[in-house]
Every structure is written in structure tokens, then in C-alpha cells.
Amino acid sequence: MQIPSPSARIARISVGALAGAALIVGIVHNSPAFSAGAAVLSSGRAVPPPPGTPWVGAWGTAVQRPVAGNEDSGANWSQQGFADQSVRQVVRVTTGGTSVRIRLSNVYGSKPLRVSGATIGRSAGAAMVWPETLKKLTFARSTSAVVPAGQELVSDAVPLTTSPLERLAVTLRFAEPTGPATFHRFALDKTYRAKGDRLSDVGADTFTESTNAWYYLSGVEVAGAGRPGRNTVVMLGDSLIDGVGATPGADSRFPDHLAERLAAERRPFGVVNAGIGSNKLLNDSACGGDRALARFQRDVLSRPGVRSVVVHLGANDIGAPQVDDPCVLPNPKVTAKQLIDGHRALIRAAHAHGVKAIGATIPPMKGARFPIWNEEAEGIRQAVNAWIRNGGEYDDVVDIAKVMSDPSDPLMPRPGYVFMDGLHSNDAGNHAMAASIDLKDV
């Protein structure tokens, strides 16, 4: 297996779901990694970060094709897109800096995406922004931008001092119809929408509509904290990484808890959540997005300053054949060897880019209150986990299965750590999984 080079319902989502010295302004790219950046202050005066400043992924999400919401994920605006509207998205950064830039994705767009304007500032709660922090974002020194279909765009840098674990509000203005939107389906955070140009609004009164999904925004990156080297940790996976089962709006996903541990230890690492609920290692699906083998370049290797990737994948490949839901199709049966070969391809790709690969075992699936488990599936899970633990091919291992297993019955999930669907980790489970990681390993 080769990694491509650049150029269902929640109840049914298995556990899953450098910097150069040169100034680069408004980078458009298909996938190759980039980490130098330019900045334009809201006044228009060019103020680049110091030469050689490494960028860090402070927040990120994995994008997917437009798909309708359902009773579990909730309604979303991906299929209709936006027209004469402003969209405000609030995200929590995992590390701080003195400059910030955003990454926009039109990877699944059928036409160029025209962004009429963008701002960023500190969140004051819900759709509110602290007035003195609101900054205009520019793209190649322009306040508007066009993101070609199938590509991504990185803004110029803007001076804004940020701290680990604080929330930022990013507002995008779409004057013209966008068409269906590249987005992330299961955000666990609210995105707000208002009519007209509300880029400079600091209050929430005009943002009267909301959904729990992210649109076009795929990354927030920071620089200027005086830290050399690579400082981005990417967590790649399915709903165990994405956060299904965590309390909405509480920043209690597995990656959130890891970020909090790193911040508490004053380790200057950003954590990017590249999980997609229902995602598979080997096959695409309507709700689960592109297979991990296809999206690894974009969602992991193209991020700035990546030092390590934590991989949790395979549960949906194992469980989907037992599920009759269009959300997870196609759902062919897979073998342990096919999954192991897929993991090996990810490891090779990571190592080829000097990125440390950390494997995470698949937690118990037997307790799920929907039909993903049988003895054949369990045998595959056990074989894959044995290889992850003992194969010696991952650089380190996070034994999620051990953390999440019931001590009295290892085939079942630990009762206090599992969500009401009998499969996904709850807040306590996410905390326990993050606590099991030796921070020296990331």
C-alpha cells in the first residue's frame, strides 16, 4: 500500500470515528508541507515573524465532503453552503504564540471559494469577541481571497498574542454563493451564522443561527514563542479521536485532555485533532470521509512542524461489515493482515518525513448497543492489537484497549469510562486515555 502524494449515525460510529527565512504570503497549495509564513497587520503594514520562526499547529480538524446531518450529528449547512452571510467559528488553541494565521480548505469544492473577508479575535463566549482583540486577516496582502477548488489556502500572519487553551473566534464572510461546503461534520462546538457582513461585530445579537459543525476552517497556526524545532502533535483516527461521547462544548475529547497535560507541563506542543467519526483505514464512506490512507498526506504531513502522529484506526473497518447503514458504505469485510498492511503504510509515510509514529490499540467493541461485534470481528481486533503492541514497527504504543477494558471482563468496556452507547469513551475515559500517555513519547 502506498500513501497518495499531493497533486451511521453517531450510535453507529465505531470507536472511531520550516520555517524558511523567505517571506511566503498567502500560500495556496495542494498538499505539500509548508511552514514559513508571512504576516500583514490589520492596518496593512507588513510585519513578518522573525526569520526562521517555526509555525505550530495550535488547532486543526480533518475536513470531509458535504453530507446531510441526521438525528445524531444534528443539522448542518454543508450541502447548501453560504450566500451573503458571515460565519463565526470558535476554536480552542492548544498552544500559544505571538502571531497567528488560519488555514482554509476548499478540498471538496466544485468551484473556487470566494472569501470576501476574515477576522480573528479572542472569544468572549458564544459568538462574542473581545473588541480590542479583533484583527483583520489578509491573504497575499488582500482582505479577500479565492481558494481554488481542490486546494487549501493559508492566510498571512497577524500579530496576536495567544495562550495555551484559550478560545479564538474566526469569522469568514461569503458575499457570493459558495455552493456545497468542505466541512467537518461532528464538531462538538457551535458555529454561528449571520446575514450580511458581520466581520466586525463583537456582539452575538446578529449571529442567530448555529450548528455543531466546522466549515472551510481546517487549521489555526501560531508562531513566535521562541521554540525551535518541530512542535506539532497530530492525532489521526476515527470517533475515538474526533470526540464522539464527550460532553459538547466542554473540550473533553481525548486530544483535548492530552493538550491540557502538555500545557500543564509547559511543553510547547500544539495538538491537532485529525479524527473523523466513522473514519476507516482502508475504505472511504459518506459520513466517515476519505480513508486514512488517502488523507494522511493532507491531514498529517502537510501540517507545519509535525513531530509525531498518534494513530487510532481499524475499528470501523472491523465493525462496518455488521452495520447496514448508507452512512458507512462501502463496508467490505477486511482481514487483520489488510489492516496491518495499512498501518505499515502510514508508518512508512511518517518515517519518510521524519515524523514519529505512535500506535494506539483498538478498545473493546463487544459492549456496543448496536451490531458491530461478533466473534470474527473480535478475532481481527485481537490480532491487530497484538501486532500494534508487539510488532515493534510503531515507535511507541498507547494501549487504549488496556485503559478502556473492564478489569473483570477484558472484552467489555470499563463501565465508568464508556458513553451511553456502550462503545465510545466518555469524558472520564478520554481523561484516562490521555493520562496513560508518557509525555516523553510524544
C-alpha positions as CSV (number, residue, x, y, z in Angstrom):
1,M,0.0,0.0,0.0
2,Q,1.2,3.5,-0.8
3,I,0.2,6.8,0.7
4,P,-1.1,9.1,-2.1
5,S,1.2,12.0,-2.8
6,P,0.0,15.6,-3.1
7,S,-1.4,16.8,-6.5
8,A,-24.0,5.7,10.9
9,R,-25.3,7.8,12.8
10,I,-23.3,8.5,15.9
11,A,-24.7,5.4,17.6
12,R,-23.2,3.5,14.7
13,I,-19.8,5.2,14.5
14,S,-17.3,2.7,15.8
15,V,-14.6,3.7,18.1
16,G,-13.8,5.6,15.9
17,A,-14.8,7.8,14.3
18,L,10.5,25.3,8.1
19,A,10.2,27.8,8.7
20,G,12.3,29.4,5.9
21,A,13.8,32.8,6.1
22,A,11.9,33.7,3.0
23,L,8.6,35.5,3.3
24,I,5.7,33.5,1.8
25,V,2.5,35.4,1.6
26,G,-1.0,33.8,1.1
27,I,0.3,30.2,0.4
28,V,-2.0,28.2,-1.9
29,H,-1.2,24.5,-2.0
30,N,-2.5,21.1,-3.0
31,S,-0.8,19.3,-0.1
32,P,2.9,19.7,0.3
33,A,4.1,20.7,3.8
34,F,4.8,24.3,4.3
35,S,5.9,26.1,7.4
36,A,7.3,29.5,6.6
37,G,4.7,32.3,6.8
38,A,4.1,35.9,6.2
39,A,2.1,38.4,8.2
40,V,0.2,41.6,7.4
41,L,-1.1,43.6,10.3
42,S,-4.7,44.7,10.1
43,S,-3.5,48.2,9.2
44,G,-1.8,46.8,6.1
45,R,1.8,47.3,7.3
46,A,3.8,44.1,6.6
47,V,5.2,42.6,9.8
48,P,6.7,39.2,9.2
49,P,7.6,36.9,12.1
50,P,11.3,36.7,12.7
51,P,13.1,34.7,10.0
52,G,13.3,31.0,10.8
53,T,10.3,31.1,13.1
54,P,8.7,27.7,13.2
55,W,4.9,27.5,12.9
56,V,2.9,25.2,15.1
57,G,-0.5,23.6,14.6
58,A,-2.4,25.1,17.5
59,W,-5.8,23.8,16.4
60,G,-6.9,21.7,13.4
61,T,-9.6,19.5,12.1
62,A,-9.9,17.0,9.3
63,V,-12.3,18.1,6.5
64,Q,-14.8,15.9,4.6
65,R,-17.3,16.0,1.8
66,P,-20.6,17.7,2.3
67,V,-23.2,15.4,3.7
68,A,-26.6,15.9,5.4
69,G,-26.8,15.8,9.1
70,N,-29.0,13.3,10.9
71,E,-30.7,12.9,14.3
72,D,-27.4,12.1,16.0
73,S,-25.0,14.5,14.4
74,G,-27.6,17.3,14.0
75,A,-28.4,19.5,11.1
76,N,-25.6,21.2,9.2
77,W,-25.1,23.7,6.4
78,S,-22.7,21.8,4.3
79,Q,-24.9,20.9,1.4
80,Q,-26.4,24.3,0.8
81,G,-23.3,26.3,1.7
82,F,-23.5,30.1,2.3
83,A,-24.5,33.3,0.4
84,D,-24.4,36.9,1.7
85,Q,-23.6,35.5,5.2
86,S,-20.9,35.7,7.9
87,V,-19.8,32.5,9.7
88,R,-18.2,32.7,13.1
89,Q,-16.3,29.6,14.4
90,V,-14.9,29.4,17.9
91,V,-12.0,27.0,18.5
92,R,-9.6,26.4,21.4
93,V,-5.9,26.6,20.6
94,T,-3.7,24.1,22.3
95,T,-0.6,26.2,22.4
96,G,0.3,29.9,22.3
97,G,2.4,32.4,20.3
98,T,2.7,36.0,19.2
99,S,1.5,35.6,15.6
100,V,-1.4,33.6,14.2
101,R,-2.7,32.5,10.8
102,I,-5.5,30.4,9.6
103,R,-5.9,27.6,7.1
104,L,-8.9,27.4,4.8
105,S,-9.9,24.3,2.8
106,N,-11.8,24.0,-0.4
107,V,-10.7,20.4,-1.0
108,Y,-14.2,19.2,-1.8
109,G,-15.4,22.3,-3.5
110,S,-16.7,22.1,-7.1
111,K,-15.7,25.7,-7.8
112,P,-13.4,28.4,-6.4
113,L,-14.3,29.6,-3.0
114,R,-14.5,33.4,-2.7
115,V,-13.9,34.7,0.7
116,S,-14.9,38.4,1.0
117,G,-13.2,38.9,4.3
118,A,-12.0,37.3,7.5
119,T,-11.3,38.4,11.1
120,I,-9.9,36.7,14.2
121,G,-10.0,37.7,17.9
122,R,-10.3,36.3,21.4
123,S,-13.6,34.7,22.1
124,A,-15.7,36.4,24.8
125,G,-18.1,33.4,25.0
126,A,-20.6,32.1,22.5
127,A,-20.4,34.3,19.4
128,M,-19.0,37.3,21.2
129,V,-15.4,38.7,20.7
130,W,-13.3,40.9,22.9
131,P,-13.4,44.2,20.9
132,E,-9.7,45.2,21.4
133,T,-8.5,41.9,20.1
134,L,-10.4,41.8,16.8
135,K,-8.0,41.7,13.8
136,K,-8.5,41.6,10.1
137,L,-6.9,38.7,8.3
138,T,-5.3,39.1,4.9
139,F,-4.3,36.7,2.1
140,A,-1.4,37.8,0.0
141,R,-1.9,41.2,1.5
142,S,-5.5,41.3,0.3
143,T,-8.6,41.4,2.5
144,S,-10.3,39.0,0.2
145,A,-9.3,35.6,-1.2
146,V,-10.1,32.9,-3.7
147,V,-9.4,29.3,-2.7
148,P,-9.2,27.1,-5.9
149,A,-11.4,24.0,-6.0
150,G,-9.5,21.1,-4.5
151,Q,-6.9,23.2,-2.7
152,E,-6.2,24.9,0.6
153,L,-5.1,28.5,1.4
154,V,-3.1,29.8,4.3
155,S,-3.6,33.4,5.4
156,D,-0.9,35.9,6.1
157,A,0.2,36.1,9.7
158,V,-1.3,38.7,12.1
159,P,0.2,39.8,15.4
160,L,-2.0,38.4,18.2
161,T,-0.6,37.0,21.4
162,T,-2.3,33.8,22.3
163,S,-2.1,31.5,25.3
164,P,-2.5,27.7,25.5
165,L,-6.1,26.5,25.9
166,E,-7.7,29.9,25.1
167,R,-10.5,30.3,22.6
168,L,-10.4,32.3,19.4
169,A,-13.2,33.3,17.2
170,V,-12.6,33.2,13.4
171,T,-15.2,34.9,11.2
172,L,-15.5,34.4,7.5
173,R,-17.6,36.5,5.1
174,F,-19.2,34.9,2.0
175,A,-20.8,37.6,-0.2
176,E,-21.3,35.2,-3.1
177,P,-22.9,31.8,-3.1
178,T,-20.3,29.2,-2.1
179,G,-22.0,26.1,-3.2
180,P,-21.7,23.0,-1.1
181,A,-19.1,23.4,1.7
182,T,-16.0,21.5,2.6
183,F,-16.6,20.9,6.3
184,H,-16.1,18.7,9.5
185,R,-19.4,17.0,10.5
186,F,-19.0,16.4,14.2
187,A,-17.5,19.4,15.9
188,L,-19.0,19.3,19.5
189,D,-18.8,23.1,19.3
190,K,-21.1,25.7,17.9
191,T,-20.6,27.5,14.7
192,Y,-22.7,30.7,14.2
193,R,-24.2,32.3,11.2
194,A,-25.5,35.8,10.5
195,K,-26.9,37.6,7.4
196,G,-24.7,40.1,5.6
197,D,-21.3,41.5,6.6
198,R,-20.7,40.9,10.3
199,L,-16.9,40.6,10.3
200,S,-16.5,43.5,12.8
201,D,-19.4,42.6,15.1
202,V,-18.2,41.9,18.6
203,G,-21.6,41.1,20.0
204,A,-23.7,37.9,19.4
205,D,-27.0,39.5,18.6
206,T,-26.8,39.1,14.8
207,F,-25.5,35.5,15.0
208,T,-28.9,34.0,15.5
209,E,-28.3,30.5,13.9
210,S,-25.9,27.8,14.9
211,T,-24.9,24.2,14.1
212,N,-22.3,21.8,15.5
213,A,-20.0,21.6,12.5
214,W,-17.0,23.5,11.2
215,Y,-16.9,25.0,7.7
216,Y,-13.8,25.6,5.5
217,L,-11.6,26.3,8.5
218,S,-9.2,23.5,8.9
219,G,-6.3,25.0,11.0
220,V,-5.2,27.7,13.2
221,E,-1.4,28.0,13.5
222,V,0.8,30.1,15.8
223,A,4.5,31.3,15.8
224,G,6.8,33.4,17.9
225,A,7.0,31.6,21.2
226,G,10.8,31.2,20.8
227,R,10.7,27.4,20.5
228,P,13.0,25.7,17.9
229,G,12.2,22.5,16.0
230,R,9.0,20.6,15.4
231,N,6.2,21.2,17.9
232,T,3.0,19.8,16.4
233,V,1.4,16.5,17.5
234,V,-1.3,15.2,15.2
235,M,-3.8,12.7,16.4
236,L,-5.2,10.7,13.4
237,G,-8.2,8.5,13.7
238,D,-11.9,7.9,14.0
239,S,-14.5,8.9,16.5
240,L,-12.3,8.0,19.5
241,I,-10.1,10.8,18.4
242,D,-12.9,13.0,17.0
243,G,-14.7,13.0,20.3
244,V,-17.9,11.1,20.0
245,G,-19.2,10.5,23.5
246,A,-17.6,13.6,25.0
247,T,-19.7,16.4,26.5
248,P,-20.5,19.0,23.8
249,G,-18.8,22.4,24.4
250,A,-16.6,21.1,27.2
251,D,-13.3,20.5,25.4
252,S,-13.3,17.0,26.8
253,R,-12.1,14.9,23.8
254,F,-9.1,12.6,24.1
255,P,-6.9,15.1,22.2
256,D,-8.2,18.0,24.5
257,H,-7.0,16.2,27.6
258,L,-3.6,15.4,26.1
259,A,-3.3,19.1,25.2
260,E,-4.1,20.1,28.8
261,R,-1.5,17.7,30.1
262,L,1.2,19.2,27.8
263,A,0.2,22.7,28.7
264,A,0.3,21.9,32.5
265,E,3.9,20.6,32.0
266,R,4.8,23.7,30.0
267,R,5.7,21.6,27.0
268,P,5.2,23.9,23.9
269,F,3.5,21.5,21.7
270,G,0.3,22.0,19.7
271,V,-2.2,19.2,19.3
272,V,-4.2,18.8,16.1
273,N,-7.3,16.7,16.2
274,A,-7.4,14.9,12.8
275,G,-10.1,12.4,13.8
276,I,-13.3,11.9,11.8
277,G,-16.2,9.9,13.3
278,S,-16.8,6.7,11.3
279,N,-13.4,7.0,9.5
280,K,-11.8,3.9,8.2
281,L,-8.2,3.0,7.4
282,L,-8.9,1.2,4.1
283,N,-12.2,2.5,2.7
284,D,-14.0,5.8,2.2
285,S,-17.5,6.4,3.4
286,A,-20.2,9.1,3.1
287,C,-20.1,10.0,6.8
288,G,-16.6,8.9,7.6
289,G,-14.7,10.8,4.9
290,D,-11.7,9.7,2.9
291,R,-9.9,6.6,4.1
292,A,-6.9,7.4,6.3
293,L,-4.5,6.1,3.7
294,A,-5.8,8.7,1.3
295,R,-5.9,11.7,3.7
296,F,-2.7,11.1,5.6
297,Q,-0.7,13.5,3.4
298,R,-3.1,16.3,3.8
299,D,-4.3,15.8,7.4
300,V,-0.9,14.9,8.9
301,L,2.2,15.6,6.8
302,S,1.0,18.9,5.4
303,R,0.6,20.5,8.8
304,P,3.5,22.7,9.9
305,G,6.2,21.4,12.3
306,V,4.8,17.9,12.8
307,R,6.9,15.9,15.2
308,S,4.7,12.9,15.9
309,V,1.4,11.3,14.9
310,V,-0.8,9.2,17.1
311,V,-2.8,6.7,15.0
312,H,-6.0,5.0,16.1
313,L,-7.6,3.3,13.2
314,G,-9.2,0.0,12.3
315,A,-12.3,-0.2,14.5
316,N,-14.7,1.0,11.7
317,D,-13.1,-1.3,9.2
318,I,-13.8,-4.2,11.6
319,G,-17.3,-3.2,12.7
320,A,-18.8,-1.8,9.5
321,P,-19.5,-5.1,7.8
322,Q,-22.0,-5.8,10.5
323,V,-23.8,-2.5,10.0
324,D,-26.5,-1.9,7.4
325,D,-26.4,1.9,7.1
326,P,-25.6,4.0,4.0
327,C,-23.5,6.3,6.2
328,V,-20.7,3.7,6.5
329,L,-20.9,2.1,3.0
330,P,-18.9,0.6,1.4
331,N,-18.4,-1.9,4.2
332,P,-16.4,-4.9,2.9
333,K,-15.0,-7.5,5.3
334,V,-11.3,-6.9,6.0
335,T,-8.6,-9.2,7.4
336,A,-6.1,-8.5,10.1
337,K,-3.4,-8.7,7.5
338,Q,-5.0,-6.0,5.4
339,L,-5.3,-3.7,8.4
340,I,-1.7,-4.3,9.5
341,D,-0.5,-3.6,5.9
342,G,-2.5,-0.3,6.1
343,H,-0.9,0.7,9.4
344,R,2.5,-0.2,7.9
345,A,1.9,2.2,5.0
346,L,1.1,5.0,7.5
347,I,4.3,4.3,9.4
348,R,6.5,4.3,6.3
349,A,5.0,7.6,5.2
350,A,5.5,9.2,8.6
351,H,9.1,8.0,8.9
352,A,9.9,9.2,5.3
353,H,9.1,12.7,6.6
354,G,10.9,12.3,9.9
355,V,7.7,12.0,11.9
356,K,7.4,9.7,14.9
357,A,4.6,7.2,14.6
358,I,2.7,6.1,17.7
359,G,0.1,3.3,17.5
360,A,-3.0,3.1,19.6
361,T,-4.7,-0.2,20.2
362,I,-8.4,-0.7,19.5
363,P,-10.6,-0.7,22.6
364,P,-13.4,-3.3,23.3
365,M,-16.3,-3.4,20.9
366,K,-18.4,-6.1,22.4
367,G,-20.4,-3.8,24.7
368,A,-21.8,-1.7,21.8
369,R,-25.6,-1.3,21.8
370,F,-25.6,-1.7,18.0
371,P,-24.5,-4.6,15.9
372,I,-20.8,-4.1,15.2
373,W,-19.4,-7.0,17.2
374,N,-19.2,-10.8,16.5
375,E,-16.5,-13.4,17.3
376,E,-14.9,-13.0,13.9
377,A,-14.6,-9.2,14.4
378,E,-13.1,-9.8,17.9
379,G,-10.5,-12.1,16.5
380,I,-9.4,-9.4,14.0
381,R,-9.3,-6.8,16.8
382,Q,-7.2,-9.0,18.9
383,A,-4.8,-9.8,16.1
384,V,-4.3,-6.2,15.1
385,N,-3.8,-5.1,18.8
386,A,-1.2,-7.9,19.3
387,W,0.7,-6.6,16.3
388,I,0.5,-2.9,17.4
389,R,1.7,-3.9,20.9
390,N,4.4,-6.4,20.0
391,G,5.3,-5.9,16.3
392,G,7.9,-3.3,17.0
393,E,7.0,-1.3,14.0
394,Y,5.4,1.7,15.7
395,D,7.9,3.9,17.5
396,D,5.7,3.8,20.7
397,V,2.3,2.4,21.7
398,V,-0.6,3.8,23.6
399,D,-2.5,0.8,24.9
400,I,-6.1,2.3,24.7
401,A,-7.6,-1.2,24.8
402,K,-6.0,-1.8,28.2
403,V,-7.2,1.5,29.6
404,M,-10.7,1.1,28.3
405,S,-11.2,-2.6,29.2
406,D,-13.3,-3.8,32.1
407,P,-10.8,-5.5,34.5
408,S,-13.3,-8.2,35.2
409,D,-14.1,-8.9,31.6
410,P,-11.5,-7.5,29.1
411,L,-13.8,-8.0,26.1
412,M,-16.1,-5.4,27.6
413,P,-15.6,-1.7,28.1
414,R,-14.8,-0.3,31.6
415,P,-18.3,0.9,32.9
416,G,-17.2,4.2,34.2
417,Y,-15.3,5.1,31.0
418,V,-17.9,4.4,28.4
419,F,-20.6,6.5,26.8
420,M,-24.3,5.5,26.9
421,D,-24.0,3.7,23.5
422,G,-21.7,1.1,25.2
423,L,-18.8,1.8,22.9
424,H,-17.4,5.3,22.8
425,S,-15.4,6.8,25.6
426,N,-17.0,9.4,27.8
427,D,-15.2,12.4,29.5
428,A,-13.7,10.1,32.2
429,G,-12.5,7.6,29.6
430,N,-10.9,10.4,27.5
431,H,-9.1,11.7,30.6
432,A,-7.9,8.2,31.4
433,M,-6.6,7.6,27.9
434,A,-4.7,10.9,27.9
435,A,-3.3,10.2,31.4
436,S,-1.9,6.9,30.1
437,I,0.5,8.6,27.6
438,D,4.0,9.2,28.7
439,L,4.6,12.7,27.6
440,K,8.2,12.0,26.7
441,D,6.9,9.7,24.0
442,V,5.1,12.4,22.0
